[in-house]
Amino acid sequence: MTFDEQGPRAQGLLAFSESSNPQSAHSRDQTEAFSKKQWSELPFTEQQIKADLAYQVQVISEEGSR
């Protein structure tokens, strides 16, 4: 986490990767990135989050509550 003229900048990764399936492309990609100190830029502000092409809103509620 750093701050510049445009606001906060966040970088990070999951050091243990996202998949426990050794056949998956995601079973070691983050571990390898961690070992190379290749952090990913993480969206932090609402504008950065909404700019993500995969951005979507999901509303979750419990049945009977309002």
N, CA, C and O atoms as a Tripos MOL2 file, in Angstrom:
@<TRIPOS>MOLECULE
protein
  264   263    66     0     0
PROTEIN
NO_CHARGES

@<TRIPOS>ATOM
      1 N           0.8390   -1.1450    0.0000 N.3       1 MET1
      2 CA          0.0000    0.0000    0.0000 C.3       1 MET1
      3 C           0.8940    1.2190    0.0000 C.2       1 MET1
      4 O           1.7380    1.3960    0.8790 O.2       1 MET1
      5 N           0.6920    2.0650   -1.0110 N.am      2 THR2
      6 CA          1.3830    3.3470   -1.0860 C.3       2 THR2
      7 C           0.3580    4.4010   -1.4810 C.2       2 THR2
      8 O          -0.7690    4.0860   -1.8640 O.2       2 THR2
      9 N           0.7690    5.6380   -1.3820 N.am      3 PHE3
     10 CA         -0.0910    6.7490   -1.7690 C.3       3 PHE3
     11 C           0.6820    7.6420   -2.7220 C.2       3 PHE3
     12 O           1.8540    7.9410   -2.4910 O.2       3 PHE3
     13 N           0.0230    8.0710   -3.8010 N.am      4 ASP4
     14 CA          0.6260    9.0340   -4.7150 C.3       4 ASP4
     15 C          -0.3830   10.1370   -5.0080 C.2       4 ASP4
     16 O          -1.3930   10.2550   -4.3150 O.2       4 ASP4
     17 N          -0.1170   10.9410   -6.0270 N.am      5 GLU5
     18 CA         -0.9870   12.0740   -6.3500 C.3       5 GLU5
     19 C          -2.4140   11.6520   -6.6830 C.2       5 GLU5
     20 O          -3.3540   12.4180   -6.4680 O.2       5 GLU5
     21 N          -2.5830   10.4360   -7.2070 N.am      6 GLN6
     22 CA         -3.9130    9.9500   -7.5810 C.3       6 GLN6
     23 C          -4.6120    9.1860   -6.4570 C.2       6 GLN6
     24 O          -5.7340    8.7120   -6.6350 O.2       6 GLN6
     25 N          -3.9630    9.0640   -5.3120 N.am      7 GLY7
     26 CA         -4.5800    8.3730   -4.1870 C.3       7 GLY7
     27 C          -3.8650    7.0860   -3.8340 C.2       7 GLY7
     28 O          -2.6890    6.9210   -4.1580 O.2       7 GLY7
     29 N          -4.5640    6.1650   -3.1700 N.am      8 PRO8
     30 CA         -3.9360    4.9230   -2.7210 C.3       8 PRO8
     31 C          -3.6480    3.9730   -3.8780 C.2       8 PRO8
     32 O          -4.4060    3.8950   -4.8450 O.2       8 PRO8
     33 N          -2.5310    3.2520   -3.7560 N.am      9 ARG9
     34 CA         -2.1660    2.2030   -4.7100 C.3       9 ARG9
     35 C          -1.8890    0.9440   -3.9100 C.2       9 ARG9
     36 O          -1.0580    0.9420   -3.0020 O.2       9 ARG9
     37 N          -2.5830   -0.1160   -4.2490 N.am     10 ALA10
     38 CA         -2.4250   -1.3760   -3.5220 C.3      10 ALA10
     39 C          -1.8620   -2.4420   -4.4540 C.2      10 ALA10
     40 O          -2.2460   -2.5320   -5.6190 O.2      10 ALA10
     41 N          -0.9560   -3.2380   -3.9290 N.am     11 GLN11
     42 CA         -0.3960   -4.3650   -4.6580 C.3      11 GLN11
     43 C          -0.4080   -5.5780   -3.7400 C.2      11 GLN11
     44 O          -0.2570   -5.4450   -2.5250 O.2      11 GLN11
     45 N          -0.5880   -6.7570   -4.3190 N.am     12 GLY12
     46 CA         -0.5680   -7.9550   -3.4980 C.3      12 GLY12
     47 C          -0.7850   -9.2020   -4.3280 C.2      12 GLY12
     48 O          -0.8640   -9.1410   -5.5550 O.2      12 GLY12
     49 N          -0.8810  -10.3290   -3.6530 N.am     13 LEU13
     50 CA         -1.1530  -11.6080   -4.2910 C.3      13 LEU13
     51 C          -1.4420  -12.6450   -3.2190 C.2      13 LEU13
     52 O          -1.2520  -12.3950   -2.0290 O.2      13 LEU13
     53 N          -1.9010  -13.8100   -3.6530 N.am     14 LEU14
     54 CA         -2.0940  -14.9440   -2.7480 C.3      14 LEU14
     55 C          -0.8590  -15.8240   -2.8690 C.2      14 LEU14
     56 O          -0.6950  -16.5180   -3.8720 O.2      14 LEU14
     57 N           0.0020  -15.8100   -1.8770 N.am     15 ALA15
     58 CA          1.2660  -16.5450   -1.9580 C.3      15 ALA15
     59 C           1.0670  -18.0460   -2.1420 C.2      15 ALA15
     60 O           1.9550  -18.7280   -2.6520 O.2      15 ALA15
     61 N          -0.0820  -18.5630   -1.7330 N.am     16 PHE16
     62 CA         -0.3370  -20.0070   -1.8170 C.3      16 PHE16
     63 C          -1.1150  -20.3920   -3.0700 C.2      16 PHE16
     64 O          -1.5020  -21.5530   -3.2030 O.2      16 PHE16
     65 N          -1.3570  -19.4700   -3.9850 N.am     17 SER17
     66 CA         -2.1150  -19.6810   -5.2190 C.3      17 SER17
     67 C          -3.5830  -19.9820   -4.9400 C.2      17 SER17
     68 O          -4.0000  -20.0580   -3.7840 O.2      17 SER17
     69 N          -4.3690  -20.1530   -6.0160 N.am     18 GLU18
     70 CA         -5.8160  -20.2650   -5.8600 C.3      18 GLU18
     71 C          -6.3690  -21.6670   -6.0290 C.2      18 GLU18
     72 O          -7.5380  -21.9000   -5.7230 O.2      18 GLU18
     73 N          -5.5730  -22.6000   -6.5030 N.am     19 SER19
     74 CA         -6.0980  -23.9440   -6.7460 C.3      19 SER19
     75 C          -5.1990  -24.9930   -6.1010 C.2      19 SER19
     76 O          -3.9730  -24.8830   -6.1410 O.2      19 SER19
     77 N          -5.8130  -26.0000   -5.5130 N.am     20 SER20
     78 CA         -5.0500  -27.1240   -4.9610 C.3      20 SER20
     79 C          -4.9150  -28.2540   -5.9850 C.2      20 SER20
     80 O          -4.2840  -29.2750   -5.7100 O.2      20 SER20
     81 N          -5.5110  -28.0660   -7.1690 N.am     21 ASN21
     82 CA         -5.4180  -29.0540   -8.2460 C.3      21 ASN21
     83 C          -4.0970  -28.8430   -8.9810 C.2      21 ASN21
     84 O          -3.9290  -27.8090   -9.6260 O.2      21 ASN21
     85 N          -3.1510  -29.7830   -8.9080 N.am     22 PRO22
     86 CA         -1.8520  -29.5930   -9.5520 C.3      22 PRO22
     87 C          -1.9270  -29.4400  -11.0730 C.2      22 PRO22
     88 O          -0.9800  -28.9480  -11.6850 O.2      22 PRO22
     89 N          -3.0380  -29.8550  -11.6910 N.am     23 GLN23
     90 CA         -3.2010  -29.7190  -13.1390 C.3      23 GLN23
     91 C          -3.6730  -28.3200  -13.5410 C.2      23 GLN23
     92 O          -3.6240  -27.9580  -14.7160 O.2      23 GLN23
     93 N          -4.1220  -27.5510  -12.5770 N.am     24 SER24
     94 CA         -4.6530  -26.2150  -12.8550 C.3      24 SER24
     95 C          -3.5230  -25.2160  -13.1010 C.2      24 SER24
     96 O          -2.4680  -25.2810  -12.4700 O.2      24 SER24
     97 N          -3.7640  -24.3020  -14.0200 N.am     25 ALA25
     98 CA         -2.8030  -23.2200  -14.2670 C.3      25 ALA25
     99 C          -2.6680  -22.3170  -13.0530 C.2      25 ALA25
    100 O          -1.7060  -21.5560  -12.9480 O.2      25 ALA25
    101 N          -3.6230  -22.3950  -12.1370 N.am     26 HIS26
    102 CA         -3.6140  -21.5330  -10.9510 C.3      26 HIS26
    103 C          -3.1140  -22.2550   -9.7000 C.2      26 HIS26
    104 O          -3.2860  -21.7570   -8.5870 O.2      26 HIS26
    105 N          -2.4950  -23.4300   -9.8750 N.am     27 SER27
    106 CA         -2.0210  -24.1730   -8.7030 C.3      27 SER27
    107 C          -0.7040  -23.6360   -8.1650 C.2      27 SER27
    108 O          -0.3630  -23.8870   -7.0090 O.2      27 SER27
    109 N           0.0360  -22.9060   -8.9790 N.am     28 ARG28
    110 CA          1.3300  -22.3790   -8.5280 C.3      28 ARG28
    111 C           1.6630  -21.0050   -9.0890 C.2      28 ARG28
    112 O           2.7370  -20.4710   -8.8140 O.2      28 ARG28
    113 N           0.7590  -20.4280   -9.8700 N.am     29 ASP29
    114 CA          1.0710  -19.1510  -10.5090 C.3      29 ASP29
    115 C           1.3650  -18.0360   -9.5070 C.2      29 ASP29
    116 O           2.2980  -17.2570   -9.7010 O.2      29 ASP29
    117 N           0.5770  -17.9600   -8.4430 N.am     30 GLN30
    118 CA          0.7890  -16.9010   -7.4550 C.3      30 GLN30
    119 C           2.0480  -17.1640   -6.6240 C.2      30 GLN30
    120 O           2.7380  -16.2250   -6.2280 O.2      30 GLN30
    121 N           2.3450  -18.4390   -6.3590 N.am     31 THR31
    122 CA          3.5600  -18.7820   -5.6230 C.3      31 THR31
    123 C           4.7840  -18.3740   -6.4300 C.2      31 THR31
    124 O           5.7430  -17.8320   -5.8800 O.2      31 THR31
    125 N           4.7520  -18.6340   -7.7420 N.am     32 GLU32
    126 CA          5.8640  -18.2380   -8.6060 C.3      32 GLU32
    127 C           5.9870  -16.7190   -8.6730 C.2      32 GLU32
    128 O           7.0950  -16.1870   -8.6260 O.2      32 GLU32
    129 N           4.8690  -16.0240   -8.7800 N.am     33 ALA33
    130 CA          4.8970  -14.5560   -8.7980 C.3      33 ALA33
    131 C           5.4720  -14.0220   -7.4890 C.2      33 ALA33
    132 O           6.2470  -13.0660   -7.4990 O.2      33 ALA33
    133 N           5.1000  -14.6300   -6.3670 N.am     34 PHE34
    134 CA          5.6180  -14.2160   -5.0630 C.3      34 PHE34
    135 C           7.1360  -14.3740   -5.0220 C.2      34 PHE34
    136 O           7.8400  -13.4820   -4.5500 O.2      34 PHE34
    137 N           7.6440  -15.5050   -5.5150 N.am     35 SER35
    138 CA          9.0870  -15.7520   -5.4710 C.3      35 SER35
    139 C           9.8570  -14.7710   -6.3490 C.2      35 SER35
    140 O          11.0350  -14.5110   -6.1050 O.2      35 SER35
    141 N           9.1940  -14.2250   -7.3760 N.am     36 LYS36
    142 CA          9.8220  -13.2440   -8.2750 C.3      36 LYS36
    143 C           9.5060  -11.8040   -7.8790 C.2      36 LYS36
    144 O           9.9100  -10.8600   -8.5580 O.2      36 LYS36
    145 N           8.7730  -11.6440   -6.7630 N.am     37 LYS37
    146 CA          8.3510  -10.3220   -6.2750 C.3      37 LYS37
    147 C           7.5470   -9.5650   -7.3340 C.2      37 LYS37
    148 O           7.7210   -8.3600   -7.5180 O.2      37 LYS37
    149 N           6.6730  -10.2840   -8.0210 N.am     38 GLN38
    150 CA          5.8140   -9.7020   -9.0510 C.3      38 GLN38
    151 C           4.4080   -9.5430   -8.4840 C.2      38 GLN38
    152 O           3.5610  -10.4210   -8.6480 O.2      38 GLN38
    153 N           4.1690   -8.4290   -7.8240 N.am     39 TRP39
    154 CA          2.8770   -8.1720   -7.2060 C.3      39 TRP39
    155 C           1.8610   -7.7330   -8.2630 C.2      39 TRP39
    156 O           2.2290   -7.1460   -9.2810 O.2      39 TRP39
    157 N           0.6120   -8.0150   -8.0200 N.am     40 SER40
    158 CA         -0.4750   -7.5670   -8.8940 C.3      40 SER40
    159 C          -1.0420   -6.2580   -8.3610 C.2      40 SER40
    160 O          -1.1320   -6.0540   -7.1510 O.2      40 SER40
    161 N          -1.4210   -5.3740   -9.2800 N.am     41 GLU41
    162 CA         -2.1080   -4.1460   -8.8770 C.3      41 GLU41
    163 C          -3.5140   -4.5280   -8.4310 C.2      41 GLU41
    164 O          -4.2160   -5.2420   -9.1470 O.2      41 GLU41
    165 N          -3.9270   -4.0680   -7.2740 N.am     42 LEU42
    166 CA         -5.2480   -4.3770   -6.7470 C.3      42 LEU42
    167 C          -6.1160   -3.1290   -6.7730 C.2      42 LEU42
    168 O          -5.6760   -2.0660   -6.3350 O.2      42 LEU42
    169 N          -7.3330   -3.2360   -7.2750 N.am     43 PRO43
    170 CA         -8.2210   -2.0690   -7.2580 C.3      43 PRO43
    171 C          -8.5350   -1.6920   -5.8140 C.2      43 PRO43
    172 O          -8.7740   -2.5610   -4.9750 O.2      43 PRO43
    173 N          -8.5330   -0.3940   -5.5310 N.am     44 PHE44
    174 CA         -8.7500    0.0630   -4.1600 C.3      44 PHE44
    175 C          -9.9220    1.0260   -4.0570 C.2      44 PHE44
    176 O         -10.7630    0.9010   -3.1660 O.2      44 PHE44
    177 N          -9.9730    1.9790   -4.9680 N.am     45 THR45
    178 CA        -11.0600    2.9590   -4.9230 C.3      45 THR45
    179 C         -12.2890    2.3950   -5.6340 C.2      45 THR45
    180 O         -12.1820    1.4370   -6.4000 O.2      45 THR45
    181 N         -13.4430    2.9840   -5.3810 N.am     46 GLU46
    182 CA        -14.6710    2.5390   -6.0480 C.3      46 GLU46
    183 C         -14.5280    2.6570   -7.5610 C.2      46 GLU46
    184 O         -14.9840    1.7810   -8.2960 O.2      46 GLU46
    185 N         -13.9040    3.7230   -8.0300 N.am     47 GLN47
    186 CA        -13.7070    3.9240   -9.4670 C.3      47 GLN47
    187 C         -12.8310    2.8100  -10.0520 C.2      47 GLN47
    188 O         -13.1350    2.2870  -11.1240 O.2      47 GLN47
    189 N         -11.7550    2.4450   -9.3620 N.am     48 GLN48
    190 CA        -10.8860    1.3710   -9.8370 C.3      48 GLN48
    191 C         -11.6250    0.0320   -9.8480 C.2      48 GLN48
    192 O         -11.4740   -0.7570  -10.7810 O.2      48 GLN48
    193 N         -12.4070   -0.2160   -8.8290 N.am     49 ILE49
    194 CA        -13.1530   -1.4760   -8.7390 C.3      49 ILE49
    195 C         -14.1740   -1.5730   -9.8670 C.2      49 ILE49
    196 O         -14.2750   -2.6110  -10.5200 O.2      49 ILE49
    197 N         -14.9270   -0.5090  -10.1010 N.am     50 LYS50
    198 CA        -15.9540   -0.5220  -11.1470 C.3      50 LYS50
    199 C         -15.3650   -0.5370  -12.5500 C.2      50 LYS50
    200 O         -16.0540   -0.9060  -13.5000 O.2      50 LYS50
    201 N         -14.0970   -0.1410  -12.6990 N.am     51 ALA51
    202 CA        -13.4440   -0.1560  -14.0070 C.3      51 ALA51
    203 C         -13.0550   -1.5750  -14.4340 C.2      51 ALA51
    204 O         -12.7530   -1.8020  -15.6050 O.2      51 ALA51
    205 N         -13.0580   -2.5140  -13.5150 N.am     52 ASP52
    206 CA        -12.7170   -3.9010  -13.8240 C.3      52 ASP52
    207 C         -13.7730   -4.4760  -14.7700 C.2      52 ASP52
    208 O         -14.9690   -4.3760  -14.4950 O.2      52 ASP52
    209 N         -13.3430   -5.0740  -15.8770 N.am     53 LEU53
    210 CA        -14.2760   -5.6270  -16.8570 C.3      53 LEU53
    211 C         -15.1110   -6.7660  -16.2800 C.2      53 LEU53
    212 O         -16.1940   -7.0560  -16.7890 O.2      53 LEU53
    213 N         -14.6240   -7.4120  -15.2300 N.am     54 ALA54
    214 CA        -15.3680   -8.5090  -14.6090 C.3      54 ALA54
    215 C         -16.2550   -8.0270  -13.4590 C.2      54 ALA54
    216 O         -16.8900   -8.8410  -12.7900 O.2      54 ALA54
    217 N         -16.3050   -6.7280  -13.2250 N.am     55 TYR55
    218 CA        -17.0900   -6.1730  -12.1190 C.3      55 TYR55
    219 C         -18.5670   -6.5090  -12.2780 C.2      55 TYR55
    220 O         -19.1350   -6.3760  -13.3620 O.2      55 TYR55
    221 N         -19.1750   -6.9440  -11.1870 N.am     56 GLN56
    222 CA        -20.6130   -7.1660  -11.1630 C.3      56 GLN56
    223 C         -21.0980   -7.0460   -9.7240 C.2      56 GLN56
    224 O         -20.3410   -7.2680   -8.7790 O.2      56 GLN56
    225 N         -22.3510   -6.6960   -9.5730 N.am     57 VAL57
    226 CA        -22.9620   -6.5550   -8.2570 C.3      57 VAL57
    227 C         -23.8550   -7.7600   -8.0180 C.2      57 VAL57
    228 O         -24.6280   -8.1480   -8.8950 O.2      57 VAL57
    229 N         -23.7550   -8.3460   -6.8480 N.am     58 GLN58
    230 CA        -24.6360   -9.4410   -6.4580 C.3      58 GLN58
    231 C         -25.2750   -9.0630   -5.1300 C.2      58 GLN58
    232 O         -24.5830   -8.7080   -4.1750 O.2      58 GLN58
    233 N         -26.5830   -9.1420   -5.0770 N.am     59 VAL59
    234 CA        -27.3160   -8.8490   -3.8530 C.3      59 VAL59
    235 C         -27.7040  -10.1770   -3.2130 C.2      59 VAL59
    236 O         -28.3360  -11.0250   -3.8430 O.2      59 VAL59
    237 N         -27.3210  -10.3410   -1.9670 N.am     60 ILE60
    238 CA        -27.5990  -11.5730   -1.2370 C.3      60 ILE60
    239 C         -28.4600  -11.2160   -0.0340 C.2      60 ILE60
    240 O         -28.1380  -10.2970    0.7190 O.2      60 ILE60
    241 N         -29.5450  -11.9400    0.1410 N.am     61 SER61
    242 CA        -30.3950  -11.6880    1.3060 C.3      61 SER61
    243 C         -30.8940  -13.0180    1.8520 C.2      61 SER61
    244 O         -30.9460  -14.0240    1.1450 O.2      61 SER61
    245 N         -31.2550  -12.9940    3.1130 N.am     62 GLU62
    246 CA        -31.8200  -14.1830    3.7340 C.3      62 GLU62
    247 C         -33.3190  -14.1970    3.4910 C.2      62 GLU62
    248 O         -33.9680  -13.1510    3.4960 O.2      62 GLU62
    249 N         -33.8610  -15.3790    3.2810 N.am     63 GLU63
    250 CA        -35.2930  -15.5070    3.0480 C.3      63 GLU63
    251 C         -36.0620  -14.9890    4.2600 C.2      63 GLU63
    252 O         -35.7490  -15.3380    5.3980 O.2      63 GLU63
    253 N         -37.0620  -14.1590    4.0100 N.am     64 GLY64
    254 CA        -37.9010  -13.6330    5.0760 C.3      64 GLY64
    255 C         -37.3730  -12.3730    5.7340 C.2      64 GLY64
    256 O         -38.0670  -11.7840    6.5630 O.2      64 GLY64
    257 N         -36.1690  -11.9410    5.3930 N.am     65 SER65
    258 CA        -35.6540  -10.7040    6.0030 C.3      65 SER65
    259 C         -35.7600   -9.5630    5.0120 C.2      65 SER65
    260 O         -35.5190   -9.7440    3.8180 O.2      65 SER65
    261 N         -36.1130   -8.4080    5.4960 N.am     66 ARG66
    262 CA        -36.2020   -7.2010    4.6660 C.3      66 ARG66
    263 C         -36.1230   -6.0030    5.5210 C.2      66 ARG66
    264 O         -36.1790   -4.8800    5.0190 O.2      66 ARG66
@<TRIPOS>BOND
     1     1     2 1
     2     2     3 1
     3     3     4 2
     4     3     5 am
     5     5     6 1
     6     6     7 1
     7     7     8 2
     8     7     9 am
     9     9    10 1
    10    10    11 1
    11    11    12 2
    12    11    13 am
    13    13    14 1
    14    14    15 1
    15    15    16 2
    16    15    17 am
    17    17    18 1
    18    18    19 1
    19    19    20 2
    20    19    21 am
    21    21    22 1
    22    22    23 1
    23    23    24 2
    24    23    25 am
    25    25    26 1
    26    26    27 1
    27    27    28 2
    28    27    29 am
    29    29    30 1
    30    30    31 1
    31    31    32 2
    32    31    33 am
    33    33    34 1
    34    34    35 1
    35    35    36 2
    36    35    37 am
    37    37    38 1
    38    38    39 1
    39    39    40 2
    40    39    41 am
    41    41    42 1
    42    42    43 1
    43    43    44 2
    44    43    45 am
    45    45    46 1
    46    46    47 1
    47    47    48 2
    48    47    49 am
    49    49    50 1
    50    50    51 1
    51    51    52 2
    52    51    53 am
    53    53    54 1
    54    54    55 1
    55    55    56 2
    56    55    57 am
    57    57    58 1
    58    58    59 1
    59    59    60 2
    60    59    61 am
    61    61    62 1
    62    62    63 1
    63    63    64 2
    64    63    65 am
    65    65    66 1
    66    66    67 1
    67    67    68 2
    68    67    69 am
    69    69    70 1
    70    70    71 1
    71    71    72 2
    72    71    73 am
    73    73    74 1
    74    74    75 1
    75    75    76 2
    76    75    77 am
    77    77    78 1
    78    78    79 1
    79    79    80 2
    80    79    81 am
    81    81    82 1
    82    82    83 1
    83    83    84 2
    84    83    85 am
    85    85    86 1
    86    86    87 1
    87    87    88 2
    88    87    89 am
    89    89    90 1
    90    90    91 1
    91    91    92 2
    92    91    93 am
    93    93    94 1
    94    94    95 1
    95    95    96 2
    96    95    97 am
    97    97    98 1
    98    98    99 1
    99    99   100 2
   100    99   101 am
   101   101   102 1
   102   102   103 1
   103   103   104 2
   104   103   105 am
   105   105   106 1
   106   106   107 1
   107   107   108 2
   108   107   109 am
   109   109   110 1
   110   110   111 1
   111   111   112 2
   112   111   113 am
   113   113   114 1
   114   114   115 1
   115   115   116 2
   116   115   117 am
   117   117   118 1
   118   118   119 1
   119   119   120 2
   120   119   121 am
   121   121   122 1
   122   122   123 1
   123   123   124 2
   124   123   125 am
   125   125   126 1
   126   126   127 1
   127   127   128 2
   128   127   129 am
   129   129   130 1
   130   130   131 1
   131   131   132 2
   132   131   133 am
   133   133   134 1
   134   134   135 1
   135   135   136 2
   136   135   137 am
   137   137   138 1
   138   138   139 1
   139   139   140 2
   140   139   141 am
   141   141   142 1
   142   142   143 1
   143   143   144 2
   144   143   145 am
   145   145   146 1
   146   146   147 1
   147   147   148 2
   148   147   149 am
   149   149   150 1
   150   150   151 1
   151   151   152 2
   152   151   153 am
   153   153   154 1
   154   154   155 1
   155   155   156 2
   156   155   157 am
   157   157   158 1
   158   158   159 1
   159   159   160 2
   160   159   161 am
   161   161   162 1
   162   162   163 1
   163   163   164 2
   164   163   165 am
   165   165   166 1
   166   166   167 1
   167   167   168 2
   168   167   169 am
   169   169   170 1
   170   170   171 1
   171   171   172 2
   172   171   173 am
   173   173   174 1
   174   174   175 1
   175   175   176 2
   176   175   177 am
   177   177   178 1
   178   178   179 1
   179   179   180 2
   180   179   181 am
   181   181   182 1
   182   182   183 1
   183   183   184 2
   184   183   185 am
   185   185   186 1
   186   186   187 1
   187   187   188 2
   188   187   189 am
   189   189   190 1
   190   190   191 1
   191   191   192 2
   192   191   193 am
   193   193   194 1
   194   194   195 1
   195   195   196 2
   196   195   197 am
   197   197   198 1
   198   198   199 1
   199   199   200 2
   200   199   201 am
   201   201   202 1
   202   202   203 1
   203   203   204 2
   204   203   205 am
   205   205   206 1
   206   206   207 1
   207   207   208 2
   208   207   209 am
   209   209   210 1
   210   210   211 1
   211   211   212 2
   212   211   213 am
   213   213   214 1
   214   214   215 1
   215   215   216 2
   216   215   217 am
   217   217   218 1
   218   218   219 1
   219   219   220 2
   220   219   221 am
   221   221   222 1
   222   222   223 1
   223   223   224 2
   224   223   225 am
   225   225   226 1
   226   226   227 1
   227   227   228 2
   228   227   229 am
   229   229   230 1
   230   230   231 1
   231   231   232 2
   232   231   233 am
   233   233   234 1
   234   234   235 1
   235   235   236 2
   236   235   237 am
   237   237   238 1
   238   238   239 1
   239   239   240 2
   240   239   241 am
   241   241   242 1
   242   242   243 1
   243   243   244 2
   244   243   245 am
   245   245   246 1
   246   246   247 1
   247   247   248 2
   248   247   249 am
   249   249   250 1
   250   250   251 1
   251   251   252 2
   252   251   253 am
   253   253   254 1
   254   254   255 1
   255   255   256 2
   256   255   257 am
   257   257   258 1
   258   258   259 1
   259   259   260 2
   260   259   261 am
   261   261   262 1
   262   262   263 1
   263   263   264 2
@<TRIPOS>SUBSTRUCTURE
     1 MET1         2 RESIDUE 1 A MET
     2 THR2         6 RESIDUE 1 A THR
     3 PHE3        10 RESIDUE 1 A PHE
     4 ASP4        14 RESIDUE 1 A ASP
     5 GLU5        18 RESIDUE 1 A GLU
     6 GLN6        22 RESIDUE 1 A GLN
     7 GLY7        26 RESIDUE 1 A GLY
     8 PRO8        30 RESIDUE 1 A PRO
     9 ARG9        34 RESIDUE 1 A ARG
    10 ALA10       38 RESIDUE 1 A ALA
    11 GLN11       42 RESIDUE 1 A GLN
    12 GLY12       46 RESIDUE 1 A GLY
    13 LEU13       50 RESIDUE 1 A LEU
    14 LEU14       54 RESIDUE 1 A LEU
    15 ALA15       58 RESIDUE 1 A ALA
    16 PHE16       62 RESIDUE 1 A PHE
    17 SER17       66 RESIDUE 1 A SER
    18 GLU18       70 RESIDUE 1 A GLU
    19 SER19       74 RESIDUE 1 A SER
    20 SER20       78 RESIDUE 1 A SER
    21 ASN21       82 RESIDUE 1 A ASN
    22 PRO22       86 RESIDUE 1 A PRO
    23 GLN23       90 RESIDUE 1 A GLN
    24 SER24       94 RESIDUE 1 A SER
    25 ALA25       98 RESIDUE 1 A ALA
    26 HIS26      102 RESIDUE 1 A HIS
    27 SER27      106 RESIDUE 1 A SER
    28 ARG28      110 RESIDUE 1 A ARG
    29 ASP29      114 RESIDUE 1 A ASP
    30 GLN30      118 RESIDUE 1 A GLN
    31 THR31      122 RESIDUE 1 A THR
    32 GLU32      126 RESIDUE 1 A GLU
    33 ALA33      130 RESIDUE 1 A ALA
    34 PHE34      134 RESIDUE 1 A PHE
    35 SER35      138 RESIDUE 1 A SER
    36 LYS36      142 RESIDUE 1 A LYS
    37 LYS37      146 RESIDUE 1 A LYS
    38 GLN38      150 RESIDUE 1 A GLN
    39 TRP39      154 RESIDUE 1 A TRP
    40 SER40      158 RESIDUE 1 A SER
    41 GLU41      162 RESIDUE 1 A GLU
    42 LEU42      166 RESIDUE 1 A LEU
    43 PRO43      170 RESIDUE 1 A PRO
    44 PHE44      174 RESIDUE 1 A PHE
    45 THR45      178 RESIDUE 1 A THR
    46 GLU46      182 RESIDUE 1 A GLU
    47 GLN47      186 RESIDUE 1 A GLN
    48 GLN48      190 RESIDUE 1 A GLN
    49 ILE49      194 RESIDUE 1 A ILE
    50 LYS50      198 RESIDUE 1 A LYS
    51 ALA51      202 RESIDUE 1 A ALA
    52 ASP52      206 RESIDUE 1 A ASP
    53 LEU53      210 RESIDUE 1 A LEU
    54 ALA54      214 RESIDUE 1 A ALA
    55 TYR55      218 RESIDUE 1 A TYR
    56 GLN56      222 RESIDUE 1 A GLN
    57 VAL57      226 RESIDUE 1 A VAL
    58 GLN58      230 RESIDUE 1 A GLN
    59 VAL59      234 RESIDUE 1 A VAL
    60 ILE60      238 RESIDUE 1 A ILE
    61 SER61      242 RESIDUE 1 A SER
    62 GLU62      246 RESIDUE 1 A GLU
    63 GLU63      250 RESIDUE 1 A GLU
    64 GLY64      254 RESIDUE 1 A GLY
    65 SER65      258 RESIDUE 1 A SER
    66 ARG66      262 RESIDUE 1 A ARG
